[in-house]
Amino acid sequence: MYDSILVATDGSETATTAVDHAVELAARFDASLYGIAVADDRTDYDTGIVDPDEAMQHLRERAAGWLETVESKAADAGVAVETTVRTGVPHEEILACADENDIDVIVVGARGRSSLKGALLGSTIDRVVRVADRTVLVVGDDADDNRTG
């Protein structure tokens, strides 16, 4: 069903759940697994207070840390994974990575780090879903599975 899977992470709870799903899918379908984290370069800084290069380096280091989780979970499942940290507009970088690697399905968490609790979709996820020319699997967090009502 899937030969190649891309999971995008921002370190949020739902992204971690998405990583679990992507690793499980890769193991089940013996698919190639790719992981991406994007350091958003649209953030404005007061250059008198924060060095923009230093701030971007910090963002890239955080993104690399999120990908360590992807690599660890994949290794635990016996799944090979190729990860990348990219800089730019998150949805654009996710979609470009999917194109470059001929990805069959993009796996993302329903709400990212910057989204308000209770929002239907984070803005990055919304754009990925709307623009992607391939399947996008949007995964909620484990707390979503325990809702009543």
BAKE-225589 format. One record per residue (C-alpha): residue number from 1; residue in three letters; chain; z, x, y. Coordinates in nm, 3 decimals. Each point is the difference from the previous one (the first is absolute). Layout:
N
<site><seq>NUM</seq><type>ALA</type><mol>A</mol><zz>Z</zz><xx>X</xx><yy>Y</yy></site>
...
//
This chain:
149
<site><seq>1</seq><type>MET</type><mol>A</mol><zz>0.000</zz><xx>0.000</xx><yy>0.000</yy></site>
<site><seq>2</seq><type>TYR</type><mol>A</mol><zz>0.097</zz><xx>0.278</xx><yy>0.242</yy></site>
<site><seq>3</seq><type>ASP</type><mol>A</mol><zz>-0.129</zz><xx>0.355</xx><yy>-0.021</yy></site>
<site><seq>4</seq><type>SER</type><mol>A</mol><zz>0.156</zz><xx>0.121</xx><yy>0.325</yy></site>
<site><seq>5</seq><type>ILE</type><mol>A</mol><zz>0.303</zz><xx>-0.114</xx><yy>0.196</yy></site>
<site><seq>6</seq><type>LEU</type><mol>A</mol><zz>0.118</zz><xx>0.094</xx><yy>0.348</yy></site>
<site><seq>7</seq><type>VAL</type><mol>A</mol><zz>0.359</zz><xx>-0.067</xx><yy>0.102</yy></site>
<site><seq>8</seq><type>ALA</type><mol>A</mol><zz>0.098</zz><xx>0.025</xx><yy>0.365</yy></site>
<site><seq>9</seq><type>THR</type><mol>A</mol><zz>0.359</zz><xx>0.074</xx><yy>0.091</yy></site>
<site><seq>10</seq><type>ASP</type><mol>A</mol><zz>0.207</zz><xx>0.012</xx><yy>0.316</yy></site>
<site><seq>11</seq><type>GLY</type><mol>A</mol><zz>0.328</zz><xx>0.052</xx><yy>-0.181</yy></site>
<site><seq>12</seq><type>SER</type><mol>A</mol><zz>0.108</zz><xx>-0.362</xx><yy>0.046</yy></site>
<site><seq>13</seq><type>GLU</type><mol>A</mol><zz>0.162</zz><xx>-0.207</xx><yy>-0.273</yy></site>
<site><seq>14</seq><type>THR</type><mol>A</mol><zz>-0.314</zz><xx>-0.202</xx><yy>-0.067</yy></site>
<site><seq>15</seq><type>ALA</type><mol>A</mol><zz>-0.211</zz><xx>0.316</xx><yy>-0.004</yy></site>
<site><seq>16</seq><type>THR</type><mol>A</mol><zz>0.231</zz><xx>0.141</xx><yy>-0.269</yy></site>
<site><seq>17</seq><type>THR</type><mol>A</mol><zz>-0.050</zz><xx>-0.318</xx><yy>-0.202</yy></site>
<site><seq>18</seq><type>ALA</type><mol>A</mol><zz>-0.377</zz><xx>0.034</xx><yy>0.054</yy></site>
<site><seq>19</seq><type>VAL</type><mol>A</mol><zz>0.019</zz><xx>0.357</xx><yy>-0.134</yy></site>
<site><seq>20</seq><type>ASP</type><mol>A</mol><zz>0.171</zz><xx>-0.131</xx><yy>-0.315</yy></site>
<site><seq>21</seq><type>HIS</type><mol>A</mol><zz>-0.278</zz><xx>-0.256</xx><yy>-0.049</yy></site>
<site><seq>22</seq><type>ALA</type><mol>A</mol><zz>-0.276</zz><xx>0.255</xx><yy>0.064</yy></site>
<site><seq>23</seq><type>VAL</type><mol>A</mol><zz>0.149</zz><xx>0.247</xx><yy>-0.248</yy></site>
<site><seq>24</seq><type>GLU</type><mol>A</mol><zz>0.034</zz><xx>-0.275</xx><yy>-0.261</yy></site>
<site><seq>25</seq><type>LEU</type><mol>A</mol><zz>-0.362</zz><xx>-0.110</xx><yy>0.055</yy></site>
<site><seq>26</seq><type>ALA</type><mol>A</mol><zz>-0.124</zz><xx>0.359</xx><yy>-0.024</yy></site>
<site><seq>27</seq><type>ALA</type><mol>A</mol><zz>0.188</zz><xx>0.049</xx><yy>-0.327</yy></site>
<site><seq>28</seq><type>ARG</type><mol>A</mol><zz>-0.118</zz><xx>-0.333</xx><yy>-0.143</yy></site>
<site><seq>29</seq><type>PHE</type><mol>A</mol><zz>-0.368</zz><xx>0.050</xx><yy>0.086</yy></site>
<site><seq>30</seq><type>ASP</type><mol>A</mol><zz>-0.006</zz><xx>0.380</xx><yy>-0.034</yy></site>
<site><seq>31</seq><type>ALA</type><mol>A</mol><zz>-0.125</zz><xx>0.001</xx><yy>0.359</yy></site>
<site><seq>32</seq><type>SER</type><mol>A</mol><zz>-0.012</zz><xx>0.279</xx><yy>0.255</yy></site>
<site><seq>33</seq><type>LEU</type><mol>A</mol><zz>0.288</zz><xx>-0.034</xx><yy>0.246</yy></site>
<site><seq>34</seq><type>TYR</type><mol>A</mol><zz>-0.009</zz><xx>0.106</xx><yy>0.362</yy></site>
<site><seq>35</seq><type>GLY</type><mol>A</mol><zz>0.283</zz><xx>-0.018</xx><yy>0.252</yy></site>
<site><seq>36</seq><type>ILE</type><mol>A</mol><zz>-0.031</zz><xx>0.001</xx><yy>0.378</yy></site>
<site><seq>37</seq><type>ALA</type><mol>A</mol><zz>0.244</zz><xx>0.013</xx><yy>0.290</yy></site>
<site><seq>38</seq><type>VAL</type><mol>A</mol><zz>-0.124</zz><xx>-0.007</xx><yy>0.357</yy></site>
<site><seq>39</seq><type>ALA</type><mol>A</mol><zz>0.164</zz><xx>0.158</xx><yy>0.303</yy></site>
<site><seq>40</seq><type>ASP</type><mol>A</mol><zz>-0.093</zz><xx>-0.247</xx><yy>0.274</yy></site>
<site><seq>41</seq><type>ASP</type><mol>A</mol><zz>-0.138</zz><xx>0.196</xx><yy>0.295</yy></site>
<site><seq>42</seq><type>ARG</type><mol>A</mol><zz>0.008</zz><xx>-0.296</xx><yy>0.241</yy></site>
<site><seq>43</seq><type>THR</type><mol>A</mol><zz>0.365</zz><xx>0.052</xx><yy>0.092</yy></site>
<site><seq>44</seq><type>ASP</type><mol>A</mol><zz>0.050</zz><xx>0.090</xx><yy>0.366</yy></site>
<site><seq>45</seq><type>TYR</type><mol>A</mol><zz>0.259</zz><xx>0.260</xx><yy>0.090</yy></site>
<site><seq>46</seq><type>ASP</type><mol>A</mol><zz>0.145</zz><xx>0.106</xx><yy>0.329</yy></site>
<site><seq>47</seq><type>THR</type><mol>A</mol><zz>-0.121</zz><xx>0.361</xx><yy>-0.012</yy></site>
<site><seq>48</seq><type>GLY</type><mol>A</mol><zz>0.286</zz><xx>0.102</xx><yy>0.226</yy></site>
<site><seq>49</seq><type>ILE</type><mol>A</mol><zz>0.244</zz><xx>-0.100</xx><yy>-0.275</yy></site>
<site><seq>50</seq><type>VAL</type><mol>A</mol><zz>-0.188</zz><xx>0.040</xx><yy>-0.327</yy></site>
<site><seq>51</seq><type>ASP</type><mol>A</mol><zz>-0.267</zz><xx>0.254</xx><yy>-0.093</yy></site>
<site><seq>52</seq><type>PRO</type><mol>A</mol><zz>-0.285</zz><xx>-0.211</xx><yy>-0.145</yy></site>
<site><seq>53</seq><type>ASP</type><mol>A</mol><zz>-0.098</zz><xx>0.271</xx><yy>-0.250</yy></site>
<site><seq>54</seq><type>GLU</type><mol>A</mol><zz>0.358</zz><xx>0.027</xx><yy>-0.121</yy></site>
<site><seq>55</seq><type>ALA</type><mol>A</mol><zz>0.031</zz><xx>-0.378</xx><yy>-0.026</yy></site>
<site><seq>56</seq><type>MET</type><mol>A</mol><zz>-0.323</zz><xx>-0.021</xx><yy>-0.204</yy></site>
<site><seq>57</seq><type>GLN</type><mol>A</mol><zz>0.118</zz><xx>0.280</xx><yy>-0.227</yy></site>
<site><seq>58</seq><type>HIS</type><mol>A</mol><zz>0.321</zz><xx>-0.197</xx><yy>-0.059</yy></site>
<site><seq>59</seq><type>LEU</type><mol>A</mol><zz>-0.201</zz><xx>-0.316</xx><yy>-0.083</yy></site>
<site><seq>60</seq><type>ARG</type><mol>A</mol><zz>-0.218</zz><xx>0.194</xx><yy>-0.245</yy></site>
<site><seq>61</seq><type>GLU</type><mol>A</mol><zz>0.308</zz><xx>0.148</xx><yy>-0.168</yy></site>
<site><seq>62</seq><type>ARG</type><mol>A</mol><zz>0.151</zz><xx>-0.348</xx><yy>-0.041</yy></site>
<site><seq>63</seq><type>ALA</type><mol>A</mol><zz>-0.330</zz><xx>-0.124</xx><yy>-0.145</yy></site>
<site><seq>64</seq><type>ALA</type><mol>A</mol><zz>-0.003</zz><xx>0.291</xx><yy>-0.246</yy></site>
<site><seq>65</seq><type>GLY</type><mol>A</mol><zz>0.352</zz><xx>-0.099</xx><yy>-0.106</yy></site>
<site><seq>66</seq><type>TRP</type><mol>A</mol><zz>-0.117</zz><xx>-0.355</xx><yy>-0.072</yy></site>
<site><seq>67</seq><type>LEU</type><mol>A</mol><zz>-0.276</zz><xx>0.140</xx><yy>-0.218</yy></site>
<site><seq>68</seq><type>GLU</type><mol>A</mol><zz>0.252</zz><xx>0.204</xx><yy>-0.197</yy></site>
<site><seq>69</seq><type>THR</type><mol>A</mol><zz>0.135</zz><xx>-0.334</xx><yy>-0.122</yy></site>
<site><seq>70</seq><type>VAL</type><mol>A</mol><zz>-0.350</zz><xx>-0.100</xx><yy>-0.113</yy></site>
<site><seq>71</seq><type>GLU</type><mol>A</mol><zz>-0.042</zz><xx>0.333</xx><yy>-0.180</yy></site>
<site><seq>72</seq><type>SER</type><mol>A</mol><zz>0.340</zz><xx>-0.027</xx><yy>-0.169</yy></site>
<site><seq>73</seq><type>LYS</type><mol>A</mol><zz>-0.052</zz><xx>-0.357</xx><yy>-0.121</yy></site>
<site><seq>74</seq><type>ALA</type><mol>A</mol><zz>-0.348</zz><xx>0.086</xx><yy>-0.127</yy></site>
<site><seq>75</seq><type>ALA</type><mol>A</mol><zz>0.130</zz><xx>0.308</xx><yy>-0.184</yy></site>
<site><seq>76</seq><type>ASP</type><mol>A</mol><zz>0.276</zz><xx>-0.207</xx><yy>-0.161</yy></site>
<site><seq>77</seq><type>ALA</type><mol>A</mol><zz>-0.267</zz><xx>-0.240</xx><yy>-0.131</yy></site>
<site><seq>78</seq><type>GLY</type><mol>A</mol><zz>-0.231</zz><xx>0.279</xx><yy>-0.115</yy></site>
<site><seq>79</seq><type>VAL</type><mol>A</mol><zz>-0.262</zz><xx>-0.090</xx><yy>0.261</yy></site>
<site><seq>80</seq><type>ALA</type><mol>A</mol><zz>-0.192</zz><xx>0.264</xx><yy>0.195</yy></site>
<site><seq>81</seq><type>VAL</type><mol>A</mol><zz>-0.014</zz><xx>-0.068</xx><yy>0.374</yy></site>
<site><seq>82</seq><type>GLU</type><mol>A</mol><zz>-0.179</zz><xx>0.155</xx><yy>0.295</yy></site>
<site><seq>83</seq><type>THR</type><mol>A</mol><zz>0.177</zz><xx>-0.047</xx><yy>0.332</yy></site>
<site><seq>84</seq><type>THR</type><mol>A</mol><zz>-0.097</zz><xx>0.055</xx><yy>0.360</yy></site>
<site><seq>85</seq><type>VAL</type><mol>A</mol><zz>0.162</zz><xx>-0.017</xx><yy>0.342</yy></site>
<site><seq>86</seq><type>ARG</type><mol>A</mol><zz>-0.242</zz><xx>-0.105</xx><yy>0.269</yy></site>
<site><seq>87</seq><type>THR</type><mol>A</mol><zz>0.031</zz><xx>-0.036</xx><yy>0.375</yy></site>
<site><seq>88</seq><type>GLY</type><mol>A</mol><zz>-0.151</zz><xx>-0.290</xx><yy>0.189</yy></site>
<site><seq>89</seq><type>VAL</type><mol>A</mol><zz>0.006</zz><xx>-0.378</xx><yy>0.012</yy></site>
<site><seq>90</seq><type>PRO</type><mol>A</mol><zz>0.162</zz><xx>-0.104</xx><yy>-0.331</yy></site>
<site><seq>91</seq><type>HIS</type><mol>A</mol><zz>-0.235</zz><xx>-0.280</xx><yy>-0.109</yy></site>
<site><seq>92</seq><type>GLU</type><mol>A</mol><zz>-0.307</zz><xx>0.206</xx><yy>0.092</yy></site>
<site><seq>93</seq><type>GLU</type><mol>A</mol><zz>0.125</zz><xx>0.301</xx><yy>-0.197</yy></site>
<site><seq>94</seq><type>ILE</type><mol>A</mol><zz>0.093</zz><xx>-0.212</xx><yy>-0.303</yy></site>
<site><seq>95</seq><type>LEU</type><mol>A</mol><zz>-0.344</zz><xx>-0.162</xx><yy>-0.007</yy></site>
<site><seq>96</seq><type>ALA</type><mol>A</mol><zz>-0.178</zz><xx>0.334</xx><yy>0.055</yy></site>
<site><seq>97</seq><type>CYS</type><mol>A</mol><zz>0.195</zz><xx>0.154</xx><yy>-0.288</yy></site>
<site><seq>98</seq><type>ALA</type><mol>A</mol><zz>-0.093</zz><xx>-0.296</xx><yy>-0.220</yy></site>
<site><seq>99</seq><type>ASP</type><mol>A</mol><zz>-0.368</zz><xx>0.048</xx><yy>0.087</yy></site>
<site><seq>100</seq><type>GLU</type><mol>A</mol><zz>0.007</zz><xx>0.376</xx><yy>-0.053</yy></site>
<site><seq>101</seq><type>ASN</type><mol>A</mol><zz>0.156</zz><xx>-0.036</xx><yy>-0.346</yy></site>
<site><seq>102</seq><type>ASP</type><mol>A</mol><zz>-0.194</zz><xx>-0.311</xx><yy>-0.111</yy></site>
<site><seq>103</seq><type>ILE</type><mol>A</mol><zz>0.326</zz><xx>-0.190</xx><yy>-0.050</yy></site>
<site><seq>104</seq><type>ASP</type><mol>A</mol><zz>-0.004</zz><xx>-0.327</xx><yy>-0.196</yy></site>
<site><seq>105</seq><type>VAL</type><mol>A</mol><zz>0.330</zz><xx>-0.139</xx><yy>0.128</yy></site>
<site><seq>106</seq><type>ILE</type><mol>A</mol><zz>0.228</zz><xx>0.085</xx><yy>0.292</yy></site>
<site><seq>107</seq><type>VAL</type><mol>A</mol><zz>0.369</zz><xx>-0.072</xx><yy>-0.063</yy></site>
<site><seq>108</seq><type>VAL</type><mol>A</mol><zz>0.225</zz><xx>-0.055</xx><yy>0.304</yy></site>
<site><seq>109</seq><type>GLY</type><mol>A</mol><zz>0.341</zz><xx>-0.143</xx><yy>0.078</yy></site>
<site><seq>110</seq><type>ALA</type><mol>A</mol><zz>0.013</zz><xx>-0.335</xx><yy>0.178</yy></site>
<site><seq>111</seq><type>ARG</type><mol>A</mol><zz>0.206</zz><xx>0.125</xx><yy>0.292</yy></site>
<site><seq>112</seq><type>GLY</type><mol>A</mol><zz>0.000</zz><xx>0.351</xx><yy>0.134</yy></site>
<site><seq>113</seq><type>ARG</type><mol>A</mol><zz>0.269</zz><xx>0.203</xx><yy>0.167</yy></site>
<site><seq>114</seq><type>SER</type><mol>A</mol><zz>-0.075</zz><xx>-0.135</xx><yy>0.347</yy></site>
<site><seq>115</seq><type>SER</type><mol>A</mol><zz>-0.038</zz><xx>-0.367</xx><yy>-0.091</yy></site>
<site><seq>116</seq><type>LEU</type><mol>A</mol><zz>0.259</zz><xx>-0.261</xx><yy>0.080</yy></site>
<site><seq>117</seq><type>LYS</type><mol>A</mol><zz>0.191</zz><xx>-0.145</xx><yy>-0.296</yy></site>
<site><seq>118</seq><type>GLY</type><mol>A</mol><zz>-0.157</zz><xx>-0.329</xx><yy>-0.092</yy></site>
<site><seq>119</seq><type>ALA</type><mol>A</mol><zz>-0.344</zz><xx>0.078</xx><yy>0.140</yy></site>
<site><seq>120</seq><type>LEU</type><mol>A</mol><zz>-0.280</zz><xx>-0.109</xx><yy>-0.232</yy></site>
<site><seq>121</seq><type>LEU</type><mol>A</mol><zz>-0.176</zz><xx>0.336</xx><yy>0.004</yy></site>
<site><seq>122</seq><type>GLY</type><mol>A</mol><zz>0.040</zz><xx>0.320</xx><yy>0.194</yy></site>
<site><seq>123</seq><type>SER</type><mol>A</mol><zz>-0.278</zz><xx>0.070</xx><yy>0.250</yy></site>
<site><seq>124</seq><type>THR</type><mol>A</mol><zz>-0.138</zz><xx>0.293</xx><yy>-0.201</yy></site>
<site><seq>125</seq><type>ILE</type><mol>A</mol><zz>-0.002</zz><xx>-0.203</xx><yy>-0.321</yy></site>
<site><seq>126</seq><type>ASP</type><mol>A</mol><zz>-0.159</zz><xx>-0.296</xx><yy>0.176</yy></site>
<site><seq>127</seq><type>ARG</type><mol>A</mol><zz>-0.285</zz><xx>0.222</xx><yy>0.122</yy></site>
<site><seq>128</seq><type>VAL</type><mol>A</mol><zz>-0.049</zz><xx>0.160</xx><yy>-0.341</yy></site>
<site><seq>129</seq><type>VAL</type><mol>A</mol><zz>-0.024</zz><xx>-0.343</xx><yy>-0.164</yy></site>
<site><seq>130</seq><type>ARG</type><mol>A</mol><zz>-0.240</zz><xx>-0.134</xx><yy>0.263</yy></site>
<site><seq>131</seq><type>VAL</type><mol>A</mol><zz>-0.234</zz><xx>0.300</xx><yy>0.014</yy></site>
<site><seq>132</seq><type>ALA</type><mol>A</mol><zz>0.001</zz><xx>0.136</xx><yy>-0.357</yy></site>
<site><seq>133</seq><type>ASP</type><mol>A</mol><zz>-0.315</zz><xx>-0.044</xx><yy>-0.204</yy></site>
<site><seq>134</seq><type>ARG</type><mol>A</mol><zz>0.194</zz><xx>0.033</xx><yy>-0.325</yy></site>
<site><seq>135</seq><type>THR</type><mol>A</mol><zz>0.303</zz><xx>-0.157</xx><yy>-0.167</yy></site>
<site><seq>136</seq><type>VAL</type><mol>A</mol><zz>0.332</zz><xx>0.036</xx><yy>0.182</yy></site>
<site><seq>137</seq><type>LEU</type><mol>A</mol><zz>0.321</zz><xx>-0.070</xx><yy>-0.191</yy></site>
<site><seq>138</seq><type>VAL</type><mol>A</mol><zz>0.283</zz><xx>-0.089</xx><yy>0.239</yy></site>
<site><seq>139</seq><type>VAL</type><mol>A</mol><zz>0.341</zz><xx>0.045</xx><yy>-0.160</yy></site>
<site><seq>140</seq><type>GLY</type><mol>A</mol><zz>0.325</zz><xx>-0.154</xx><yy>0.125</yy></site>
<site><seq>141</seq><type>ASP</type><mol>A</mol><zz>0.336</zz><xx>0.170</xx><yy>-0.037</yy></site>
<site><seq>142</seq><type>ASP</type><mol>A</mol><zz>0.240</zz><xx>-0.074</xx><yy>-0.286</yy></site>
<site><seq>143</seq><type>ALA</type><mol>A</mol><zz>0.209</zz><xx>-0.223</xx><yy>0.229</yy></site>
<site><seq>144</seq><type>ASP</type><mol>A</mol><zz>-0.302</zz><xx>-0.231</xx><yy>0.032</yy></site>
<site><seq>145</seq><type>ASP</type><mol>A</mol><zz>0.024</zz><xx>-0.064</xx><yy>-0.376</yy></site>
<site><seq>146</seq><type>ASN</type><mol>A</mol><zz>0.354</zz><xx>-0.133</xx><yy>0.039</yy></site>
<site><seq>147</seq><type>ARG</type><mol>A</mol><zz>-0.063</zz><xx>-0.264</xx><yy>0.268</yy></site>
<site><seq>148</seq><type>THR</type><mol>A</mol><zz>0.127</zz><xx>-0.348</xx><yy>-0.057</yy></site>
<site><seq>149</seq><type>GLY</type><mol>A</mol><zz>-0.113</zz><xx>-0.322</xx><yy>0.152</yy></site>
//
